[in-house]
Amino acid sequence: MCNENPKLKEKPGKSTADKRLLDSESWYVREYDDDGNCVLQRGAISPLYIDQFSLRELDTNIDASKVETTSTVYHRSREVREQALRRAKGCCEYCGTKGFITKAGSIYLESHHIVPLSEGGVDDVTNVIALCPNHHREAHFSKNVSELRKHFFEKLA
């Protein structure tokens, strides 16, 4: 784990290097937690396609389920999201706009359950579409949600 917590005071004489050569294998940040800690992945390149959940992945084998907290959170399948992102090939499946390139070189899109899990939707690739951030927000907050759902299913057909 690495720590990027700004609360830590720098020790006198500590290196201020921005980069360090760890070894000949490539490394990338696989995930972050709420405290600013991160997990580095060695020997692999950053994934080509990512979504809004990729950097906060807690478990690689999560099945869709409900967990009671202060609110209800649905755990979603990482594999389902990754299948939708691969199917989209880096472009919003609604408007065709290419996702933007992240600092790590991945193409960013957001995965969206067409019928939300909270409404009985399934956590399956047939119910998940990869969207640009604008259309993802529209899918949640637009007055035309029902019409968008219809169009999303037509696009996936």
DSSP file with accessible surface (Angstrom, degrees, kcal/mol):
  #  RESIDUE AA STRUCTURE BP1 BP2  ACC     N-H-->O    O-->H-N    N-H-->O    O-->H-N    TCO  KAPPA ALPHA  PHI   PSI    X-CA   Y-CA   Z-CA
    1    1 A M              0   0  157      0, 0.0     2,-0.3     0, 0.0    38,-0.2   0.000 360.0 360.0 360.0 140.7    0.0    0.0    0.0
    2    2 A a  E     -A   38   0A  39     36,-1.6    36,-1.6    34,-0.0     2,-0.5  -0.806 360.0-140.4-110.5 157.6    1.2    3.5   -0.7
    3    3 A N  E     +A   37   0A  77     -2,-0.3    34,-0.2    34,-0.2    33,-0.1  -0.970  26.1 170.5-125.3 124.4    0.0    6.5    1.2
    4    4 A E        +     0   0  121     32,-1.1    33,-0.1    -2,-0.5    -1,-0.1  -0.087  30.1 147.5-114.1  29.3   -0.8    9.9   -0.3
    5    5 A N    >   -     0   0   42      1,-0.2     3,-1.6     2,-0.1    31,-0.1  -0.541  40.8-153.6 -72.5 117.4   -2.4   11.3    2.8
    6    6 A P  T 3  S+     0   0  123      0, 0.0    -1,-0.2     0, 0.0    30,-0.0   0.670  88.7  72.8 -67.3 -12.6   -1.7   15.0    3.0
    7    7 A K  T 3  S+     0   0  178      2,-0.1     2,-0.3    -3,-0.0    -2,-0.1   0.702  75.5  96.3 -73.3 -20.7   -2.0   14.9    6.8
    8    8 A L  S <  S-     0   0  107     -3,-1.6     2,-0.3     1,-0.1    -5,-0.0  -0.558  76.5-131.4 -72.2 133.1    1.4   13.1    7.0
    9    9 A K        -     0   0  195     -2,-0.3     2,-0.3     1,-0.1    -2,-0.1  -0.651  21.6-114.2 -85.7 140.5    4.2   15.5    7.7
   10   10 A E        -     0   0  123     -2,-0.3    -1,-0.1     1,-0.1     3,-0.1  -0.535  29.3-128.0 -74.6 133.0    7.3   15.2    5.5
   11   11 A K    >   -     0   0  157     -2,-0.3     3,-2.1     1,-0.1    -1,-0.1  -0.573  33.3 -94.1 -79.4 144.9   10.4   14.1    7.4
   12   12 A P  T 3  S+     0   0  136      0, 0.0    -1,-0.1     0, 0.0     3,-0.1  -0.317 112.4  16.7 -57.8 134.9   13.5   16.2    7.1
   13   13 A G  T 3  S+     0   0   90      1,-0.3     2,-0.1    -3,-0.1     3,-0.1   0.444  89.7 146.3  83.0  -1.7   15.8   14.8    4.4
   14   14 A K    <   -     0   0  118     -3,-2.1    -1,-0.3     1,-0.1    -4,-0.0  -0.446  57.2-100.7 -69.1 143.0   12.9   12.7    2.9
   15   15 A S        -     0   0   59      1,-0.1    -1,-0.1    -2,-0.1    -4,-0.1  -0.282  25.5-164.3 -62.9 142.5   13.1   12.4   -0.9
   16   16 A T        +     0   0  106     -3,-0.1    -1,-0.1     3,-0.0    -2,-0.0   0.081  37.9 144.3-112.7  21.6   10.8   14.6   -2.9
   17   17 A A        -     0   0   56      1,-0.1     3,-0.1     2,-0.0    -2,-0.0  -0.322  44.5-150.4 -62.4 139.7   11.2   12.6   -6.1
   18   18 A D  S    S+     0   0  164      1,-0.2     2,-0.3    -2,-0.0    -1,-0.1   0.777  80.8  23.6 -79.2 -29.6    8.0   12.4   -8.3
   19   19 A K        -     0   0  186      2,-0.0     2,-0.4    -3,-0.0    -1,-0.2  -0.982  63.2-165.8-137.5 149.8    8.9    9.0   -9.7
   20   20 A R        -     0   0  164     -2,-0.3     2,-0.8    -3,-0.1     0, 0.0  -0.997  27.3-121.7-134.3 141.3   11.1    6.2   -8.6
   21   21 A L        +     0   0  164     -2,-0.4     3,-0.1     1,-0.2    -2,-0.0  -0.718  31.9 175.6 -81.2 111.3   12.3    3.2  -10.7
   22   22 A L        -     0   0  100     -2,-0.8     2,-0.3     1,-0.4    -1,-0.2   0.901  58.5 -54.5 -84.2 -47.9   11.0    0.2   -8.8
   23   23 A D        -     0   0   53      2,-0.3    -1,-0.4     0, 0.0     0, 0.0  -0.946  63.8 -73.2-172.2-170.8   12.2   -2.5  -11.3
   24   24 A S  S    S+     0   0  121     -2,-0.3     2,-0.2    -3,-0.1    -3,-0.0   0.655 101.2  91.4 -77.8 -13.4   11.9   -3.4  -15.0
   25   25 A E  S    S-     0   0   83      1,-0.1    -2,-0.3    18,-0.0    -3,-0.2  -0.565  83.0-113.5 -79.5 146.2    8.2   -4.5  -14.7
   26   26 A S        -     0   0   59     -2,-0.2    17,-2.5    16,-0.1    18,-0.8  -0.464  32.8-165.6 -77.4 152.6    5.5   -1.9  -15.3
   27   27 A W  E     +B   42   0A  94     15,-0.2     2,-0.3    16,-0.2    15,-0.2  -0.943   9.5 177.3-132.7 151.8    3.3   -0.8  -12.3
   28   28 A Y  E     -B   41   0A  47     13,-1.6    13,-3.1    -2,-0.3     2,-0.6  -0.983  40.2 -96.3-149.8 160.3    0.0    1.1  -12.1
   29   29 A V  E     -B   40   0A  42     -2,-0.3    11,-0.2    11,-0.2     3,-0.1  -0.686  35.9-177.2 -78.0 117.3   -2.4    2.1   -9.3
   30   30 A R  E     -     0   0A  70      9,-3.0    27,-0.3    -2,-0.6     2,-0.3   0.836  60.8  -9.4 -85.7 -38.3   -5.1   -0.6   -9.2
   31   31 A E  E     -B   39   0A  32      8,-1.1     8,-2.3    25,-0.1     2,-0.3  -0.995  53.0-148.0-159.2 157.3   -7.4    0.9   -6.5
   32   32 A Y  E     -B   38   0A  76     23,-2.5     6,-0.2    -2,-0.3     2,-0.2  -0.904  13.0-147.5-120.9 155.3   -7.7    3.6   -3.9
   33   33 A D    >   -     0   0   51      4,-2.2     3,-1.7    -2,-0.3    24,-0.0  -0.647  37.9 -94.2-113.2 178.8   -9.5    3.6   -0.5
   34   34 A D  T 3  S+     0   0  126      1,-0.3    22,-0.0    -2,-0.2    -1,-0.0   0.670 121.5  59.3 -68.1 -16.3  -11.2    6.5    1.3
   35   35 A D  T 3  S-     0   0  114      2,-0.1    -1,-0.3   -30,-0.0   -31,-0.1   0.389 120.5-103.3 -92.3   2.6   -8.1    7.2    3.3
   36   36 A G  S <  S+     0   0   24     -3,-1.7   -32,-1.1     1,-0.3     2,-0.2   0.496  76.6 138.4  89.8   1.8   -5.9    7.9    0.2
   37   37 A N  E     -A    3   0A  32    -34,-0.2    -4,-2.2   -33,-0.1    -1,-0.3  -0.505  33.7-163.2 -76.1 152.0   -4.1    4.5    0.4
   38   38 A a  E     -AB   2  32A   1    -36,-1.6   -36,-1.6    -6,-0.2     2,-0.5  -0.928  17.8-134.1-135.8 159.6   -3.6    2.7   -2.9
   39   39 A V  E     - B   0  31A  33     -8,-2.3    -9,-3.0    -2,-0.3    -8,-1.1  -0.968  22.0-146.2-111.9 125.7   -2.8   -0.7   -4.2
   40   40 A L  E     - B   0  29A  70     -2,-0.5     2,-0.5   -11,-0.2   -11,-0.2  -0.738   4.5-146.4 -91.5 141.5   -0.1   -1.0   -6.9
   41   41 A Q  E     - B   0  28A  61    -13,-3.1   -13,-1.6    -2,-0.4     3,-0.4  -0.934  15.9-155.8-107.2 124.4   -0.4   -3.7   -9.6
   42   42 A R  E     + B   0  27A 125     -2,-0.5   -15,-0.2   -15,-0.2     3,-0.1  -0.777  67.0  16.3-101.9 143.5    3.0   -5.1  -10.8
   43   43 A G  S    S+     0   0   38    -17,-2.5     2,-0.3    -2,-0.3    -1,-0.2   0.703 105.7  86.6  78.6  17.8    3.6   -6.7  -14.1
   44   44 A A  S    S-     0   0   34    -18,-0.8     2,-0.2    -3,-0.4    -1,-0.2  -0.975  70.3-121.4-144.1 159.2    0.5   -5.5  -15.8
   45   45 A I        -     0   0  137     -2,-0.3   -17,-0.1     1,-0.1     3,-0.1  -0.640  44.6 -85.1 -97.3 160.7   -0.6   -2.5  -17.8
   46   46 A S        -     0   0   26     -2,-0.2    -1,-0.1    58,-0.2   -16,-0.1  -0.350  58.4 -95.5 -59.6 140.4   -3.5   -0.3  -16.9
   47   47 A P        -     0   0   53      0, 0.0    -1,-0.1     0, 0.0    60,-0.1  -0.251  25.7-130.7 -59.5 148.2   -6.7   -1.7  -18.3
   48   48 A L  S    S+     0   0   99     58,-0.2    59,-3.5     1,-0.2     2,-0.4   0.903  91.8  36.7 -67.9 -40.8   -7.8   -0.3  -21.6
   49   49 A Y  E     +c  107   0B  55     57,-0.2     2,-0.3    59,-0.1    59,-0.2  -0.943  69.5 167.0-118.9 132.2  -11.4    0.4  -20.6
   50   50 A I  E     -c  108   0B  15     57,-2.0    59,-2.1    -2,-0.4     2,-0.2  -0.913  13.5-160.4-135.1 165.1  -12.5    1.6  -17.1
   51   51 A D    >   -     0   0    3     -2,-0.3     3,-1.1    57,-0.2     4,-0.5  -0.711  47.3 -76.4-132.8-172.2  -15.6    3.1  -15.5
   52   52 A Q  T 3  S+     0   0   51      1,-0.3    58,-0.1    -2,-0.2     4,-0.1   0.658 128.0  47.7 -67.3 -13.7  -16.5    5.0  -12.4
   53   53 A F  T >  S+     0   0   70      1,-0.1     3,-1.2     2,-0.1    -1,-0.3   0.625  87.1  87.5 -97.2 -15.8  -16.2    1.9  -10.2
   54   54 A S  G X  S+     0   0   20     -3,-1.1     3,-1.0     1,-0.3    -2,-0.1   0.854  88.0  47.3 -58.7 -41.0  -12.8    0.6  -11.4
   55   55 A L  G 3  S+     0   0   81     -4,-0.5   -23,-2.5     1,-0.2    -1,-0.3   0.643 114.8  47.1 -78.2 -11.6  -10.5    2.6   -9.1
   56   56 A R  G <  S+     0   0  132     -3,-1.2    -1,-0.2   -25,-0.2    -2,-0.2   0.128  75.3 146.8-114.5  20.8  -12.6    1.8   -6.0
   57   57 A E    <   -     0   0   11     -3,-1.0     3,-0.1   -27,-0.3    -3,-0.1  -0.387  21.8-179.2 -62.1 125.5  -12.9   -2.0   -6.6
   58   58 A L        +     0   0  131      1,-0.3     2,-0.3    -2,-0.2    -1,-0.2   0.750  66.7  16.0 -97.2 -29.6  -12.9   -3.7   -3.3
   59   59 A D    >   -     0   0   80      1,-0.1     3,-0.6     3,-0.0    -1,-0.3  -0.996  57.1-146.7-148.5 139.2  -13.2   -7.3   -4.4
   60   60 A T  T 3  S+     0   0   70     -2,-0.3    19,-0.2     1,-0.2    18,-0.1   0.639  97.8  47.8 -82.7 -12.6  -12.7   -9.1   -7.7
   61   61 A N  T 3  S+     0   0  128     17,-0.1     2,-0.5    16,-0.1    -1,-0.2  -0.308  72.9 148.7-124.5  50.8  -15.4  -11.7   -7.1
   62   62 A I    <   -     0   0   26     -3,-0.6    16,-0.3    14,-0.2     2,-0.3  -0.719  31.7-153.0 -88.3 129.9  -18.5   -9.7   -5.9
   63   63 A D        -     0   0  130     -2,-0.5     2,-0.3    14,-0.1    12,-0.2  -0.688  37.7 -87.4 -92.1 154.9  -21.9  -11.1   -6.8
   64   64 A A  S    S+     0   0   49     -2,-0.3     2,-0.3    59,-0.2    12,-0.2  -0.457  72.9 137.1 -62.9 121.9  -24.8   -8.7   -7.2
   65   65 A S  E     -E   75   0C  58     10,-0.9    10,-2.8    -2,-0.3     2,-0.4  -0.980  51.4-107.0-160.0 166.3  -26.3   -8.4   -3.7
   66   66 A K  E     -E   74   0C 123     -2,-0.3     2,-0.4     8,-0.2     8,-0.2  -0.823  25.7-170.0-102.3 140.5  -27.7   -5.9   -1.2
   67   67 A V  E     -E   73   0C  58      6,-1.8     6,-1.7    -2,-0.4     2,-0.4  -0.997  20.5-130.8-129.6 127.4  -25.8   -4.8    1.9
   68   68 A E  E     +E   72   0C 141     -2,-0.4     2,-0.2     4,-0.2     4,-0.2  -0.649  46.5 136.6 -80.5 126.2  -27.5   -2.7    4.6
   69   69 A T  S    S-     0   0   77      2,-1.5     3,-0.0    -2,-0.4    -1,-0.0  -0.486  82.5 -51.9-134.3-147.4  -25.5    0.4    5.7
   70   70 A T  S    S+     0   0  156     -2,-0.2     2,-0.3     2,-0.0    -2,-0.1   0.820 136.4  12.2 -64.0 -28.8  -26.8    3.9    6.4
   71   71 A S  S    S-     0   0   75     -4,-0.1    -2,-1.5     0, 0.0     2,-0.5  -0.829 100.3 -88.7-132.5 175.8  -28.3    3.4    2.9
   72   72 A T  E     -E   68   0C  62     -2,-0.3     2,-0.4    -4,-0.2    -4,-0.2  -0.791  40.5-170.3 -93.8 129.0  -28.7    0.3    0.7
   73   73 A V  E     -E   67   0C  61     -6,-1.7    -6,-1.8    -2,-0.5     2,-0.6  -0.968  12.2-146.6-120.0 132.3  -25.8   -0.4   -1.6
   74   74 A Y  E     -E   66   0C  53     -2,-0.4     2,-0.4    -8,-0.2    -8,-0.2  -0.877  13.4-139.2 -99.3 124.0  -25.9   -3.0   -4.4
   75   75 A H  E     -E   65   0C  55    -10,-2.8   -10,-0.9    -2,-0.6     2,-0.3  -0.688  23.2-153.7 -80.2 132.3  -22.7   -4.8   -5.1
   76   76 A R        -     0   0   72     -2,-0.4     2,-0.4   -12,-0.2   -14,-0.2  -0.821  20.3-101.8-111.1 151.5  -22.3   -5.1   -8.8
   77   77 A S     >  -     0   0   23     -2,-0.3     4,-1.8     1,-0.2     5,-0.2  -0.508  19.4-153.5 -73.1 125.2  -20.3   -7.8  -10.8
   78   78 A R  H  > S+     0   0   46     -2,-0.4     4,-2.7   -16,-0.3     5,-0.2   0.900  96.2  55.5 -62.5 -41.0  -17.0   -6.5  -12.0
   79   79 A E  H  > S+     0   0   87      1,-0.2     4,-2.5     2,-0.2    -1,-0.2   0.899 105.0  51.9 -62.6 -39.7  -17.1   -9.0  -14.9
   80   80 A V  H  > S+     0   0   16      2,-0.2     4,-2.2     1,-0.2    -1,-0.2   0.942 112.0  46.5 -61.9 -47.3  -20.5   -7.7  -16.1
   81   81 A R  H  X S+     0   0    7     -4,-1.8     4,-2.4     1,-0.2    -2,-0.2   0.932 112.5  49.6 -60.6 -45.3  -19.2   -4.1  -16.2
   82   82 A E  H  X S+     0   0   55     -4,-2.7     4,-2.5     1,-0.2    -1,-0.2   0.888 108.9  52.7 -64.8 -36.8  -16.0   -5.1  -17.9
   83   83 A Q  H  X S+     0   0   72     -4,-2.5     4,-2.5     2,-0.2    -1,-0.2   0.922 110.0  48.4 -63.2 -42.7  -18.0   -7.0  -20.6
   84   84 A A  H  X S+     0   0    0     -4,-2.2     4,-2.0     2,-0.2    46,-0.3   0.916 111.8  49.5 -64.2 -41.0  -20.1   -3.9  -21.3
   85   85 A L  H  X>S+     0   0    3     -4,-2.4     4,-1.0     2,-0.2     5,-0.8   0.908 112.0  47.9 -65.8 -40.3  -17.0   -1.7  -21.5
   86   86 A R  H ><5S+     0   0  117     -4,-2.5     3,-0.6     1,-0.2    -1,-0.2   0.914 109.9  52.8 -65.5 -41.8  -15.3   -4.2  -24.0
   87   87 A R  H 3<5S+     0   0   91     -4,-2.5    -2,-0.2     1,-0.2    -1,-0.2   0.898 107.4  52.4 -59.2 -39.2  -18.5   -4.4  -26.0
   88   88 A A  H ><5S-     0   0   12     -4,-2.0     3,-1.6    -5,-0.2    -1,-0.2   0.725  93.7-149.2 -72.1 -21.3  -18.6   -0.5  -26.3
   89   89 A K  T <<5 -     0   0  156     -4,-1.0    -3,-0.1    -3,-0.6    -2,-0.1   0.858  69.9 -49.5  52.8  38.3  -15.0   -0.4  -27.5
   90   90 A G  T 3 <S+     0   0    1     -5,-0.8     9,-3.1     1,-0.2     2,-0.4   0.501 116.8 105.0  87.2   3.1  -14.4    2.9  -25.9
   91   91 A C  B <  S-F   98   0D  45     -3,-1.6     7,-0.3     7,-0.3    -1,-0.2  -0.935  80.0-100.7-122.2 144.0  -17.5    4.7  -27.3
   92   92 A C     >  -     0   0    2      5,-3.2     4,-1.7    -2,-0.4    39,-0.2  -0.363  28.6-142.7 -55.6 127.0  -20.7    5.7  -25.6
   93   93 A E  T  4 S+     0   0   35     37,-3.0    -1,-0.2     1,-0.2    38,-0.1   0.580  96.2  46.7 -75.4  -5.1  -23.2    3.0  -26.7
   94   94 A Y  T  4 S+     0   0   57     36,-0.3    -1,-0.2     3,-0.1    37,-0.1   0.871 130.9  11.2 -97.5 -53.5  -26.0    5.7  -26.9
   95   95 A C  T  4 S-     0   0   56      2,-0.1    -2,-0.2    37,-0.0    36,-0.1   0.604  91.7-123.7-106.2 -12.7  -24.4    8.6  -28.8
   96   96 A G     <  +     0   0   46     -4,-1.7     2,-0.1     1,-0.3    -3,-0.1   0.420  56.1 150.4  86.1  -2.0  -21.2    7.0  -30.1
   97   97 A T        -     0   0   83     -6,-0.1    -5,-3.2     1,-0.1    -1,-0.3  -0.434  50.4-115.2 -65.9 134.6  -18.9    9.7  -28.5
   98   98 A K  B     -F   91   0D 129     -7,-0.3    -7,-0.3    -2,-0.1    -1,-0.1  -0.474  30.2-115.5 -70.2 137.7  -15.5    8.3  -27.6
   99   99 A G        -     0   0    6     -9,-3.1    10,-0.2    -2,-0.2     2,-0.1  -0.286  38.0 -98.2 -64.7 160.1  -14.7    8.2  -23.9
  100  100 A F  E     -D  108   0B 110      8,-0.7     8,-3.1     7,-0.1     2,-0.5  -0.424  33.5-109.7 -82.3 159.9  -11.9   10.5  -22.7
  101  101 A I  E     -D  107   0B  95      6,-0.2     6,-0.2    -2,-0.1    -1,-0.1  -0.766  31.9-142.6 -90.1 128.3   -8.4    9.2  -22.1
  102  102 A T    >   -     0   0   31      4,-3.0     3,-1.9    -2,-0.5    -1,-0.0  -0.302  31.1 -97.9 -81.8 171.5   -7.3    9.1  -18.4
  103  103 A K  T 3  S+     0   0  224      1,-0.3    -1,-0.1     2,-0.1    -2,-0.0   0.823 126.9  54.0 -57.8 -32.3   -3.9    9.9  -17.1
  104  104 A A  T 3  S-     0   0   65      2,-0.1    -1,-0.3   -75,-0.0   -58,-0.2   0.494 122.2-107.1 -82.3  -4.9   -3.1    6.2  -17.0
  105  105 A G  S <  S+     0   0   42     -3,-1.9     2,-0.2     1,-0.3    -2,-0.1   0.482  75.0 134.6  94.2   2.3   -4.1    5.9  -20.7
  106  106 A S        -     0   0    2    -57,-0.0    -4,-3.0     1,-0.0     2,-0.6  -0.506  59.7-117.4 -81.5 154.4   -7.4    4.1  -20.2
  107  107 A I  E     -cD  49 101B  17    -59,-3.5   -57,-2.0    -6,-0.2     2,-0.5  -0.834  32.3-140.8 -92.4 123.4  -10.6    5.1  -22.0
  108  108 A Y  E     +cD  50 100B  36     -8,-3.1    -8,-0.7    -2,-0.6     2,-0.3  -0.754  35.3 147.1 -95.7 123.2  -13.2    6.3  -19.5
  109  109 A L        -     0   0    0    -59,-2.1     2,-0.5    -2,-0.5    23,-0.2  -0.908  40.6-119.5-135.6 168.2  -16.9    5.5  -19.8
  110  110 A E  E     -G  131   0E  21     21,-3.3    21,-3.4    -2,-0.3     2,-0.3  -0.938  18.3-134.8-115.6 133.0  -19.5    4.9  -17.1
  111  111 A S  E     -G  130   0E   5     -2,-0.5     2,-0.4    19,-0.2    19,-0.2  -0.638  25.2-170.4 -84.8 142.6  -21.4    1.6  -16.8
  112  112 A H  E     -G  129   0E  10     17,-2.1    17,-2.6    -2,-0.3     2,-0.6  -0.995  24.3-134.3-139.7 128.3  -25.2    2.0  -16.2
  113  113 A H  E     -G  128   0E  13     -2,-0.4    15,-0.2    15,-0.2    10,-0.1  -0.745  16.7-153.7 -77.5 119.1  -27.9   -0.5  -15.3
  114  114 A I  S    S+     0   0    0     13,-2.9    -1,-0.2    -2,-0.6    14,-0.1   0.951  93.2  32.2 -62.3 -52.1  -30.8    0.3  -17.7
  115  115 A V  S    S-     0   0   39     12,-0.4    -1,-0.3     7,-0.2     5,-0.0  -0.945 106.6-122.1-100.6 112.8  -33.3   -1.1  -15.2
  116  116 A P    > > -     0   0   28      0, 0.0     5,-2.5     0, 0.0     3,-1.6  -0.159   9.8-122.7 -56.5 149.1  -31.8   -0.3  -11.8
  117  117 A L  G > 5S+     0   0   21      1,-0.3     3,-1.9     3,-0.2     6,-0.1   0.867 113.6  62.2 -58.3 -34.7  -31.1   -3.2   -9.4
  118  118 A S  G 3 5S+     0   0   83      1,-0.3    -1,-0.3     2,-0.1    -3,-0.0   0.686 103.9  49.0 -67.1 -15.7  -33.3   -1.3   -6.9
  119  119 A E  G < 5S-     0   0  114     -3,-1.6    -1,-0.3     0, 0.0    -2,-0.2   0.132 132.9 -88.5-107.4  16.2  -36.2   -1.7   -9.3
  120  120 A G  T < 5S+     0   0   64     -3,-1.9    -3,-0.2     1,-0.2    -2,-0.1   0.531  76.9 151.2  92.2   5.5  -35.6   -5.4   -9.9
  121  121 A G      < -     0   0   14     -5,-2.5     2,-0.3     1,-0.1    -1,-0.2  -0.298  44.0-116.3 -65.4 156.4  -33.2   -5.1  -12.8
  122  122 A V        -     0   0   84      2,-0.1     2,-1.6     1,-0.0    -7,-0.2  -0.667  11.0-124.3 -97.6 150.2  -30.6   -7.8  -13.2
  123  123 A D  S    S+     0   0   27     -2,-0.3     2,-0.3    -6,-0.1   -59,-0.2  -0.619  71.2 121.7 -89.0  74.6  -26.8   -7.5  -12.9
  124  124 A D  S >  S-     0   0   69     -2,-1.6     3,-2.6   -44,-0.1     4,-0.3  -0.970  77.5-112.4-139.5 151.0  -26.3   -8.9  -16.4
  125  125 A V  G >  S+     0   0   32     -2,-0.3     3,-0.9     1,-0.3    -1,-0.1   0.764 115.1  64.5 -59.9 -22.0  -24.6   -7.6  -19.5
  126  126 A T  G 3  S+     0   0   90      1,-0.2    -1,-0.3     3,-0.0    30,-0.1   0.619 108.7  40.3 -74.6 -11.3  -28.0   -7.4  -21.2
  127  127 A N  G <  S+     0   0    7     -3,-2.6   -13,-2.9    -5,-0.1     2,-0.4   0.241 102.8  81.8-117.4   8.1  -29.1   -4.8  -18.7
  128  128 A V  E <   -G  113   0E   1     -3,-0.9     2,-0.4    -4,-0.3   -15,-0.2  -0.971  53.7-176.2-122.3 129.8  -25.8   -2.8  -18.6
  129  129 A I  E     -G  112   0E   0    -17,-2.6   -17,-2.1    -2,-0.4     2,-0.5  -0.936  25.1-127.1-123.4 144.5  -24.8   -0.1  -21.1
  130  130 A A  E     -G  111   0E   0     -2,-0.4   -37,-3.0   -46,-0.3     2,-0.3  -0.837  37.8-179.9 -92.4 123.6  -21.6    1.9  -21.3
  131  131 A L  E     -G  110   0E   0    -21,-3.4   -21,-3.3    -2,-0.5   -39,-0.1  -0.901  33.3-109.8-125.6 153.9  -22.3    5.6  -21.4
  132  132 A C     >  -     0   0   13     -2,-0.3     4,-2.3   -23,-0.2     5,-0.2  -0.380  47.5-103.7 -68.6 156.5  -20.4    8.9  -21.7
  133  133 A P  H  > S+     0   0   37      0, 0.0     4,-2.3     0, 0.0     5,-0.2   0.880 120.0  54.9 -54.9 -37.0  -20.7   10.8  -18.4
  134  134 A N  H  > S+     0   0  133      1,-0.2     4,-2.2     2,-0.2     5,-0.1   0.939 111.3  42.4 -64.2 -46.0  -23.2   13.2  -19.8
  135  135 A H  H  > S+     0   0   36      2,-0.2     4,-2.5     1,-0.2    -1,-0.2   0.829 111.0  57.0 -72.4 -27.7  -25.6   10.5  -20.9
  136  136 A H  H  X S+     0   0    5     -4,-2.3     4,-1.1     2,-0.2    -2,-0.2   0.945 109.5  44.7 -66.2 -44.1  -25.1    8.6  -17.7
  137  137 A R  H >X S+     0   0  112     -4,-2.3     4,-2.6     1,-0.2     3,-0.6   0.922 113.1  51.9 -63.1 -41.4  -26.2   11.6  -15.6
  138  138 A E  H 3X S+     0   0   72     -4,-2.2     4,-2.4     1,-0.2    -1,-0.2   0.899 103.7  57.8 -61.3 -39.7  -29.1   12.1  -18.0
  139  139 A A  H 3< S+     0   0    6     -4,-2.5    -1,-0.2     1,-0.2    -2,-0.2   0.785 116.1  35.9 -62.5 -26.5  -30.1    8.5  -17.5
  140  140 A H  H << S+     0   0   91     -4,-1.1    -2,-0.2    -3,-0.6    -1,-0.2   0.808 130.9  24.9 -93.6 -34.1  -30.4    9.1  -13.8
  141  141 A F  H  < S+     0   0  152     -4,-2.6    -3,-0.2    -5,-0.2    -2,-0.2   0.493  88.6 110.6-117.4  -4.7  -31.8   12.7  -13.7
  142  142 A S    ><  -     0   0   26     -4,-2.4     3,-0.8    -5,-0.3     6,-0.0  -0.368  67.0-131.8 -72.8 151.9  -33.6   13.4  -16.9
  143  143 A K  T 3  S+     0   0  197      1,-0.2     3,-0.3     2,-0.1    -1,-0.1   0.639 107.0  62.5 -73.0 -11.8  -37.4   13.8  -17.0
  144  144 A N  T 3>  +     0   0   82      1,-0.2     4,-2.5    -6,-0.2    -1,-0.2  -0.107  61.6 130.4-104.1  34.4  -37.3   11.4  -20.0
  145  145 A V  H <> S+     0   0   33     -3,-0.8     4,-2.5     1,-0.2     5,-0.2   0.911  72.2  51.4 -56.0 -44.7  -35.8    8.4  -18.1
  146  146 A S  H  > S+     0   0  100     -3,-0.3     4,-1.8     1,-0.2    -1,-0.2   0.913 111.4  47.1 -61.5 -42.8  -38.5    5.9  -19.5
  147  147 A E  H  > S+     0   0   91      1,-0.2     4,-2.2     2,-0.2    -1,-0.2   0.907 111.2  51.8 -65.8 -41.3  -37.8    7.0  -23.1
  148  148 A L  H  X S+     0   0    6     -4,-2.5     4,-2.9     1,-0.2    -2,-0.2   0.911 106.3  54.1 -61.8 -43.0  -34.0    6.7  -22.5
  149  149 A R  H  X S+     0   0   55     -4,-2.5     4,-2.4     1,-0.2    -1,-0.2   0.922 107.9  50.5 -56.8 -44.2  -34.4    3.2  -21.2
  150  150 A K  H  X S+     0   0  111     -4,-1.8     4,-2.1     1,-0.2    -1,-0.2   0.939 112.3  46.3 -59.6 -46.8  -36.3    2.2  -24.3
  151  151 A H  H  X S+     0   0   58     -4,-2.2     4,-2.4     1,-0.2    -2,-0.2   0.890 109.8  54.6 -64.3 -39.7  -33.6    3.6  -26.5
  152  152 A F  H  X S+     0   0    1     -4,-2.9     4,-1.8     2,-0.2    -1,-0.2   0.937 109.0  47.1 -60.8 -46.5  -30.8    2.0  -24.5
  153  153 A F  H  X S+     0   0   83     -4,-2.4     4,-1.2     1,-0.2    -1,-0.2   0.897 110.9  52.6 -64.5 -36.7  -32.4   -1.5  -24.9
  154  154 A E  H  < S+     0   0  105     -4,-2.1     3,-0.4     1,-0.2    -1,-0.2   0.909 107.7  51.9 -63.7 -40.0  -32.8   -0.8  -28.7
  155  155 A K  H  < S+     0   0  123     -4,-2.4    -1,-0.2     1,-0.2    -2,-0.2   0.859 111.9  46.2 -64.0 -35.5  -29.1    0.1  -28.9
  156  156 A L  H  <        0   0   43     -4,-1.8    -1,-0.2    -5,-0.2    -2,-0.2   0.671 360.0 360.0 -81.9 -15.9  -28.1   -3.2  -27.2
  157  157 A A     <        0   0  119     -4,-1.2    -3,-0.0    -3,-0.4    -4,-0.0  -0.227 360.0 360.0 -68.5 360.0  -30.5   -5.3  -29.3
